[in-house]
């Protein structure tokens, strides 16, 4: 049996698409639960592998540390080409795969650093913090809409095969303003993420790591 990967992560966080990928790859892994937004004690768990004290961080069986969710997902998919979770290097889809794998964290995921705690930019000004939170929600929706306009999904975002991009979007689209607004601005992508939600290979995984509780699609949708 292969040695296990170690993931520093948390329920419903950016580690979830990484964990889902390893689940589909049938690779053994262990999760160090570290919800860093809960304070210094949780951040200290991650500091030894990521000086930014952020999750996810992956420690490979060889002892190498990889941070940044997109980098981890691309690395895992390329490490296990037999699973076909990313277009091959010579595939005509490779350029668009890399484009969107970088777009999601650069244009959308990064906004949650602000959105989750507007005081990081607004300081103690509650009114300014509320405006920042509303503006980031609008920007996230705008970015999803732009991505929708540039894609022609098949069963999945890049065609008929599931990739780590589908897992990534399925998770990130559930944060913040949740899926209600996502469905409105990206209806074709919505069909894809619902398909990922329903993948029978991930049923037990979702239930454990990002449960579909009642009302989850609209809860916080106005936020």
C-alpha positions in Angstrom: 0.0 0.0 0.0 1.2 3.5 -0.8 2.1 5.7 2.1 -0.6 8.2 3.0 -0.8 11.8 2.1 -1.5 14.3 4.8 -3.8 17.2 4.3 -4.1 20.2 6.5 -7.7 21.3 6.1 -11.2 21.6 7.5 -14.8 20.8 6.9 -16.2 22.7 3.9 -12.9 24.5 3.2 -10.5 24.7 0.3 -9.1 21.3 1.3 -12.4 19.6 0.3 -11.7 19.4 -3.4 -8.2 18.1 -2.6 -9.7 15.4 -0.4 -12.4 14.6 -3.0 -9.6 14.2 -5.6 -7.7 11.8 -3.4 -11.0 9.9 -2.7 -11.5 9.4 -6.4 -7.9 8.4 -6.9 -8.3 5.9 -4.0 -5.1 7.2 -2.4 -4.7 6.9 1.3 -4.7 10.2 3.2 -5.1 11.6 6.6 -6.6 15.0 7.5 -5.2 17.3 10.1 -8.3 19.3 11.0 -7.3 22.9 11.3 -10.0 25.5 10.8 -7.6 28.4 10.9 -10.3 31.0 11.0 -11.0 29.9 14.6 -7.8 31.5 15.9 -4.2 31.1 16.8 -4.3 27.6 18.1 -5.7 26.3 14.8 -3.3 28.4 12.8 -0.4 27.0 14.8 -1.2 23.5 13.5 -0.6 24.7 9.9 2.4 27.1 10.6 4.9 24.3 10.4 4.0 23.5 6.8 2.7 26.8 5.6 4.1 30.0 7.0 1.0 31.9 5.9 -1.0 29.6 8.3 -3.6 28.9 5.6 -5.2 25.7 4.4 -5.1 23.6 2.4 -1.6 22.3 2.6 -0.6 18.8 1.3 2.3 16.8 2.5 3.2 14.0 0.0 4.3 10.5 0.9 7.8 11.7 0.0 7.6 14.5 2.6 7.2 17.4 0.1 4.8 20.2 1.1 2.6 21.7 -1.5 0.3 24.7 -0.8 -2.3 26.6 -2.9 -5.3 24.6 -3.7 -5.0 24.9 -7.5 -1.4 23.8 -7.5 -2.3 20.8 -5.3 -5.1 19.7 -7.6 -3.1 20.1 -10.8 -0.2 18.2 -9.3 -2.4 15.3 -8.1 -4.1 15.0 -11.4 -0.8 15.0 -13.3 0.7 12.6 -10.8 -2.1 10.1 -11.6 -2.8 10.5 -15.3 -4.5 7.1 -15.4 -7.5 8.7 -13.6 -7.9 11.3 -16.3 -8.8 14.0 -13.9 -7.0 16.6 -16.0 -6.3 17.0 -19.7 -3.0 15.5 -20.7 -0.1 17.9 -21.5 -0.7 17.4 -25.3 -4.4 17.7 -25.1 -6.1 20.6 -26.9 -8.0 21.2 -23.7 -4.9 21.7 -21.6 -4.7 25.5 -22.1 -8.3 26.1 -21.0 -7.9 23.7 -18.1 -4.9 25.7 -16.8 -6.7 29.0 -17.5 -9.7 28.2 -15.4 -7.7 26.4 -12.7 -5.8 29.6 -12.2 -8.9 31.9 -12.7 -10.9 30.3 -9.8 -8.4 31.1 -7.1 -7.1 34.4 -8.5 -10.5 35.9 -9.3 -12.9 34.2 -6.9 -11.3 32.2 -4.1 -9.0 35.1 -3.1 -12.0 37.4 -2.4 -13.1 35.2 0.5 -10.0 36.3 2.4 -11.7 39.7 2.4 -15.3 38.5 2.5 -14.9 36.2 5.5 -13.5 39.1 7.6 -14.1 42.5 6.0 -12.3 44.2 8.9 -9.0 42.9 7.4 -9.5 45.9 5.0 -12.1 48.0 6.6 -10.8 48.0 10.1 -13.5 48.7 12.8 -15.7 50.6 10.3 -18.8 48.4 10.2 -20.5 50.4 7.4 -17.4 50.1 5.2 -17.2 46.4 6.0 -20.8 45.9 4.9 -20.1 47.7 1.6 -17.0 45.6 1.1 -18.9 42.4 1.7 -21.6 43.4 -0.8 -19.1 44.4 -3.4 -17.2 41.1 -3.1 -20.5 39.2 -3.5 -21.2 41.2 -6.7 -17.6 40.6 -8.0 -17.8 36.9 -7.3 -21.1 36.7 -9.2 -19.6 38.7 -12.1 -16.6 36.4 -12.3 -18.8 33.3 -12.3 -20.9 34.9 -15.1 -17.8 35.6 -17.1 -16.6 32.1 -16.8 -20.0 30.8 -17.8 -19.9 33.0 -21.0 -16.5 31.5 -22.0 -17.3 27.8 -21.5 -19.3 25.4 -23.5 -19.8 22.6 -21.0 -20.6 19.0 -21.9 -21.4 16.7 -19.0 -18.6 18.5 -17.2 -17.0 21.9 -17.6 -14.5 20.9 -20.2 -16.4 18.2 -22.0 -17.5 14.7 -21.1 -14.9 13.8 -18.5 -14.8 14.9 -14.9 -11.7 16.9 -14.0 -10.4 18.5 -10.8 -11.7 21.7 -12.2 -15.2 20.4 -11.7 -14.5 19.4 -8.2 -12.9 22.8 -7.5 -15.9 24.8 -8.9 -18.4 22.5 -7.1 -16.9 23.4 -3.8 -16.0 27.1 -4.2 -19.5 27.8 -5.6 -21.0 26.7 -2.3 -19.2 29.4 -0.2 -20.2 32.9 0.8 -23.3 33.8 -1.2 -23.9 30.0 -1.7 -25.3 28.5 -4.8 -28.5 30.5 -5.4 -26.8 33.4 -7.1 -24.4 31.1 -8.8 -27.3 29.2 -10.4 -28.7 32.6 -11.6 -25.5 33.8 -13.3 -24.1 30.5 -14.5 -27.0 28.2 -15.4 -25.0 25.8 -17.6 -22.2 25.5 -15.0 -25.0 24.9 -12.5 -25.9 21.7 -14.3 -22.4 20.5 -14.0 -21.9 21.2 -10.3 -25.2 19.5 -9.5 -23.9 16.4 -11.4 -20.7 16.5 -9.3 -22.8 16.9 -6.2 -24.7 13.7 -7.2 -21.7 11.6 -8.2 -22.2 8.3 -6.4 -18.5 7.8 -5.8 -18.6 10.9 -3.6 -21.9 10.4 -1.7 -20.3 9.3 1.5 -17.5 11.9 1.1 -19.8 14.9 0.8 -21.9 13.7 3.7 -18.8 13.7 5.9 -16.8 16.7 4.6 -19.4 19.2 3.2 -22.9 18.0 4.0 -25.9 19.1 1.9 -28.0 20.3 4.9 -31.5 21.7 4.4 -31.5 25.1 2.8 -27.8 25.2 2.1 -28.2 26.4 -1.5 -29.9 29.7 -0.4 -28.7 30.2 3.1 -26.7 33.5 3.1 -27.6 34.1 -0.5 -28.2 37.8 0.1 -24.9 38.2 2.0 
